[in-house]
Amino acid sequence: MNIVKKGTWVEVKNIILNPEDRLSQLPKDTKEVPYEMKVKGFLANDANINENATIRTLSGRLIKGELTQLQPEYNHSFGPPVIELLHIGEEEINILNNRQ
């Protein structure tokens, strides 16, 4: 197994709630999977992928969890632009400039 070196940017995960511990009011597809925490940070010590490791987050917290990714990316999205909202800033500037 390849050892990941201390100081490498990684992601660890922990299971916060197992499916049987989740609220019964949740939608079926949601309550059938564990509630997971995923955190990115720098490895505090050498570790192997898929084994427990400790990381130091950018805010300095030490978090333990299963090492799942090396050099993880941020890949979230706020979805496609809302065309109707794109020109609001320009329109507001025009309105404010015309008040003076």
N, CA, C and O of each residue as an XYZ file, in Angstrom:
400
protein
N       0.845     -1.184      0.000
C       0.000      0.000      0.000
C       0.891      1.248      0.000
O       1.914      1.289      0.684
N       0.492      2.264     -0.774
C       1.271      3.492     -0.834
C       0.985      4.365      0.371
O      -0.170      4.594      0.731
N       2.043      4.846      0.984
C       1.893      5.726      2.140
C       1.761      7.163      1.647
O       2.538      7.615      0.806
N       0.776      7.869      2.177
C       0.581      9.277      1.871
C       1.365     10.065      2.911
O       1.247      9.817      4.111
N       2.163     11.010      2.442
C       3.083     11.724      3.323
C       2.391     12.829      4.132
O       1.430     13.451      3.681
N       2.908     13.044      5.324
C       2.473     14.134      6.196
C       2.528     15.439      5.407
O       3.465     15.677      4.645
N       1.507     16.286      5.601
C       1.456     17.575      4.924
C       0.719     17.567      3.601
O       0.507     18.627      3.011
N       0.319     16.388      3.114
C      -0.427     16.293      1.855
C      -1.861     16.774      2.068
O      -2.478     16.472      3.090
N      -2.387     17.524      1.098
C      -3.782     17.986      1.134
C      -4.683     16.790      0.844
O      -4.560     16.167     -0.211
N      -5.591     16.460      1.770
C      -6.415     15.253      1.672
C      -7.829     15.520      2.174
O      -8.139     16.608      2.659
N      -8.679     14.500      2.047
C     -10.026     14.544      2.614
C     -10.232     13.303      3.464
O      -9.859     12.197      3.072
N     -10.834     13.500      4.639
C     -11.214     12.380      5.492
C     -12.725     12.410      5.662
O     -13.361     13.451      5.501
N     -13.294     11.243      5.994
C     -14.739     11.203      6.246
C     -15.015     10.425      7.516
O     -14.258      9.535      7.903
N     -16.113     10.780      8.151
C     -16.628     10.085      9.328
C     -18.114      9.866      9.132
O     -18.794     10.695      8.526
N     -18.614      8.767      9.635
C     -20.058      8.540      9.643
C     -20.589      9.106     10.952
O     -20.232      8.644     12.036
N     -21.441     10.106     10.837
C     -22.016     10.770     12.006
C     -23.217      9.976     12.522
O     -23.357      9.760     13.725
N     -24.083      9.543     11.599
C     -25.255      8.731     11.956
C     -25.384      7.578     10.976
O     -25.340      7.780      9.762
N     -25.542      6.379     11.496
C     -25.840      5.222     10.661
C     -27.304      5.287     10.236
O     -28.099      5.960     10.892
N     -27.680      4.600      9.147
C     -29.073      4.670      8.678
C     -30.101      4.373      9.766
O     -31.137      5.035      9.827
N     -29.834      3.396     10.622
C     -30.811      3.043     11.665
C     -30.949      4.118     12.749
O     -31.899      4.084     13.530
N     -30.014      5.066     12.803
C     -30.053      6.127     13.805
C     -30.672      7.418     13.272
O     -30.849      8.376     14.024
N     -30.996      7.450     11.999
C     -31.531      8.670     11.392
C     -33.025      8.815     11.683
O     -33.703      7.829     11.974
N     -33.528     10.030     11.605
C     -34.935     10.315     11.892
C     -35.873      9.579     10.946
O     -35.591      9.437      9.756
N     -36.973      9.120     11.483
C     -37.948      8.398     10.659
C     -38.677      9.333      9.696
O     -39.225      8.875      8.694
N     -38.693     10.642      9.984
C     -39.397     11.604      9.139
C     -38.663     11.917      7.837
O     -39.233     12.551      6.949
N     -37.409     11.485      7.711
C     -36.642     11.775      6.503
C     -37.202     11.017      5.309
O     -37.809      9.960      5.479
N     -37.005     11.545      4.097
C     -37.403     10.780      2.911
C     -36.683      9.431      2.891
O     -35.563      9.307      3.386
N     -37.332      8.432      2.317
C     -36.813      7.058      2.329
C     -35.394      6.972      1.774
O     -34.532      6.335      2.379
N     -35.146      7.609      0.627
C     -33.821      7.504      0.018
C     -32.746      8.193      0.853
O     -31.571      7.837      0.762
N     -33.133      9.170      1.661
C     -32.179      9.859      2.528
C     -31.850      9.023      3.753
O     -30.682      8.877      4.114
N     -32.876      8.475      4.394
C     -32.632      7.737      5.638
C     -32.008      6.365      5.425
O     -31.615      5.710      6.390
N     -31.909      5.919      4.168
C     -31.292      4.622      3.890
C     -29.769      4.679      3.803
O     -29.110      3.643      3.719
N     -29.214      5.883      3.821
C     -27.752      6.025      3.722
C     -27.220      6.706      4.980
O     -27.959      7.443      5.633
N     -25.963      6.478      5.332
C     -25.398      7.128      6.514
C     -25.254      8.637      6.311
O     -25.106      9.118      5.188
N     -25.301      9.360      7.409
C     -25.044     10.798      7.404
C     -23.548     10.961      7.597
O     -23.016     10.611      8.651
N     -22.860     11.491      6.585
C     -21.406     11.552      6.600
C     -20.894     12.974      6.741
O     -21.537     13.937      6.322
N     -19.724     13.076      7.339
C     -18.987     14.332      7.413
C     -17.731     14.146      6.577
O     -17.004     13.169      6.755
N     -17.474     15.072      5.671
C     -16.243     15.054      4.883
C     -15.511     16.357      5.139
O     -16.098     17.436      5.062
N     -14.207     16.248      5.449
C     -13.415     17.422      5.812
C     -12.088     17.369      5.064
O     -11.463     16.314      4.948
N     -11.671     18.533      4.557
C     -10.390     18.632      3.868
C      -9.359     19.271      4.789
O      -9.687     20.117      5.621
N      -8.098     18.851      4.624
C      -7.021     19.432      5.417
C      -5.695     18.777      5.074
O      -5.598     17.994      4.129
N      -4.671     19.110      5.859
C      -3.332     18.578      5.651
C      -3.095     17.421      6.608
O      -3.409     17.513      7.794
N      -2.534     16.320      6.084
C      -2.245     15.159      6.924
C      -1.311     15.544      8.055
O      -0.286     16.187      7.830
N      -1.665     15.150      9.272
C      -0.821     15.428     10.435
C       0.321     14.422     10.537
O       1.370     14.734     11.101
N       0.129     13.220      9.997
C       1.146     12.163     10.004
C       1.003     11.346      8.730
O      -0.044     11.394      8.084
N       2.028     10.603      8.359
C       1.921      9.691      7.225
C       0.749      8.740      7.461
O       0.483      8.348      8.597
N       0.050      8.371      6.387
C      -1.112      7.480      6.517
C      -1.348      6.752      5.204
O      -0.807      7.127      4.163
N      -2.158      5.714      5.267
C      -2.568      4.956      4.083
C      -3.991      5.325      3.705
O      -4.816      5.604      4.574
N      -4.280      5.327      2.409
C      -5.631      5.594      1.933
C      -6.576      4.519      2.485
O      -6.183      3.360      2.609
N      -7.792      4.887      2.810
C      -8.841      4.022      3.375
C      -8.555      3.583      4.804
O      -9.219      2.680      5.312
N      -7.591      4.197      5.456
C      -7.326      3.922      6.870
C      -7.533      5.210      7.662
O      -7.624      6.292      7.082
N      -7.609      5.091      8.995
C      -7.809      6.264      9.833
C      -6.590      7.164      9.790
O      -5.448      6.706      9.770
N      -6.869      8.468      9.779
C      -5.806      9.466      9.726
C      -6.272     10.717     10.447
O      -7.468     10.913     10.663
N      -5.326     11.555     10.817
C      -5.624     12.847     11.433
C      -5.189     13.942     10.474
O      -4.104     13.883      9.894
N      -6.052     14.944     10.314
C      -5.708     16.088      9.470
C      -5.773     17.367     10.291
O      -6.417     17.424     11.338
N      -5.092     18.392      9.790
C      -5.187     19.736     10.355
C      -5.893     20.591      9.304
O      -5.404     20.744      8.184
N      -7.043     21.145      9.675
C      -7.819     21.953      8.737
C      -7.175     23.323      8.580
O      -6.253     23.677      9.314
N      -7.672     24.085      7.615
C      -7.152     25.436      7.410
C      -7.399     26.330      8.617
O      -6.684     27.312      8.817
N      -8.402     26.001      9.423
C      -8.666     26.783     10.637
C      -7.900     26.247     11.840
O      -8.046     26.766     12.946
N      -7.075     25.200     11.631
C      -6.241     24.678     12.708
C      -6.841     23.542     13.511
O      -6.193     23.041     14.429
N      -8.066     23.115     13.196
C      -8.683     22.006     13.930
C      -8.034     20.688     13.545
O      -7.640     20.499     12.394
N      -7.921     19.781     14.499
C      -7.453     18.427     14.226
C      -8.673     17.523     14.127
O      -9.480     17.460     15.054
N      -8.809     16.824     13.008
C      -9.958     15.962     12.746
C      -9.438     14.572     12.400
O      -8.498     14.424     11.619
N     -10.065     13.551     12.995
C      -9.719     12.164     12.669
C     -10.821     11.570     11.814
O     -12.004     11.848     12.015
N     -10.417     10.747     10.856
C     -11.390     10.079     10.007
C     -10.708      9.160      9.024
O      -9.484      9.024      9.025
N     -11.513      8.526      8.181
C     -10.984      7.623      7.156
C     -10.442      8.447      5.994
O     -11.166      9.256      5.413
N      -9.189      8.248      5.659
C      -8.556      8.961      4.550
C      -9.157      8.463      3.238
O      -9.003      7.294      2.885
N      -9.846      9.357      2.513
C     -10.576      8.929      1.316
C     -10.055      9.520      0.017
O     -10.194      8.896     -1.035
N      -9.454     10.712      0.061
C      -9.022     11.351     -1.184
C      -7.706     12.073     -1.000
O      -7.432     12.644      0.056
N      -6.896     12.038     -2.044
C      -5.670     12.829     -2.096
C      -5.929     14.050     -2.963
O      -6.534     13.941     -4.030
N      -5.478     15.196     -2.516
C      -5.633     16.455     -3.234
C      -7.052     16.630     -3.781
O      -7.244     16.781     -4.987
N      -8.050     16.610     -2.881
C      -9.450     16.727     -3.314
C      -9.738     18.110     -3.884
O      -9.127     19.107     -3.501
N     -10.670     18.133     -4.794
C     -11.084     19.391     -5.409
C     -12.375     19.884     -4.766
O     -13.119     19.115     -4.158
N     -12.621     21.175     -4.913
C     -13.928     21.730     -4.571
C     -14.734     21.687     -5.857
O     -14.330     22.285     -6.854
N     -15.856     20.997     -5.856
C     -16.632     20.857     -7.086
C     -18.115     21.153     -6.883
O     -18.962     20.540     -7.533
N     -18.434     22.076     -5.995
C     -19.834     22.431     -5.792
C     -20.271     23.451     -6.843
O     -19.441     24.053     -7.524
N     -21.556     23.631     -6.958
C     -22.105     24.547     -7.941
C     -23.350     25.207     -7.363
O     -24.063     24.624     -6.546
N     -23.591     26.420     -7.800
C     -24.818     27.101     -7.420
C     -25.837     27.010     -8.556
O     -26.849     27.712     -8.544
N     -25.569     26.147     -9.531
C     -26.485     25.934    -10.637
C     -26.281     26.938    -11.753
O     -25.378     27.772    -11.689
N     -27.115     26.861    -12.772
C     -26.974     27.774    -13.916
C     -27.390     29.186    -13.530
O     -28.154     29.374    -12.583
N     -26.886     30.184    -14.267
C     -27.272     31.562    -13.954
C     -28.754     31.794    -14.242
O     -29.334     31.191    -15.145
N     -29.340     32.674    -13.459
C     -30.731     33.078    -13.684
C     -30.661     34.323    -14.557
O     -30.332     35.410    -14.082
N     -30.971     34.154    -15.828
C     -30.791     35.213    -16.818
C     -31.494     36.500    -16.393
O     -30.957     37.593    -16.573
N     -32.688     36.371    -15.832
C     -33.463     37.554    -15.438
C     -32.754     38.372    -14.361
O     -33.021     39.566    -14.222
N     -31.863     37.753    -13.604
C     -31.188     38.461    -12.514
C     -29.841     39.055    -12.917
O     -29.277     39.851    -12.167
N     -29.323     38.689    -14.069
C     -27.974     39.103    -14.447
C     -27.822     40.609    -14.611
O     -26.740     41.143    -14.367
N     -28.872     41.301    -15.015
C     -28.762     42.730    -15.306
C     -29.211     43.616    -14.153
O     -29.204     44.840    -14.280
N     -29.598     43.025    -13.045
C     -30.094     43.815    -11.915
C     -29.035     44.790    -11.414
O     -29.354     45.941    -11.114
N     -27.793     44.355    -11.317
C     -26.722     45.235    -10.840
C     -26.568     46.465    -11.708
O     -26.444     47.577    -11.194
N     -26.574     46.280    -13.029
C     -26.466     47.413    -13.951
C     -27.658     48.347    -13.804
O     -27.501     49.568    -13.773
N     -28.845     47.770    -13.714
C     -30.049     48.583    -13.572
C     -30.019     49.379    -12.277
O     -30.416     50.544    -12.253
N     -29.550     48.757    -11.200
C     -29.478     49.457     -9.916
C     -28.502     50.624     -9.984
O     -28.788     51.700     -9.459
N     -27.374     50.427    -10.615
C     -26.394     51.513    -10.758
C     -27.008     52.661    -11.546
O     -26.842     53.823    -11.176
N     -27.716     52.349    -12.629
C     -28.373     53.395    -13.417
C     -29.398     54.151    -12.587
O     -29.471     55.378    -12.661
N     -30.191     53.435    -11.798
C     -31.193     54.080    -10.946
C     -30.515     54.995     -9.940
O     -30.942     56.135     -9.756
N     -29.464     54.515     -9.287
C     -28.761     55.323     -8.288
C     -28.086     56.528     -8.919
O     -28.093     57.607     -8.327
N     -27.507     56.378    -10.094
C     -26.848     57.500    -10.772
C     -27.846     58.559    -11.199
O     -27.513     59.745    -11.197
N     -29.056     58.171    -11.565
C     -30.074     59.127    -11.996
C     -30.683     59.887    -10.834
O     -31.334     60.909    -11.050
N     -30.492     59.419     -9.604
C     -31.023     60.115     -8.422
C     -30.177     61.327     -8.073
O     -30.652     62.243     -7.402
N     -28.944     61.341     -8.517
C     -28.035     62.434     -8.128
C     -28.181     63.634     -9.005
O     -27.488     64.632     -8.807
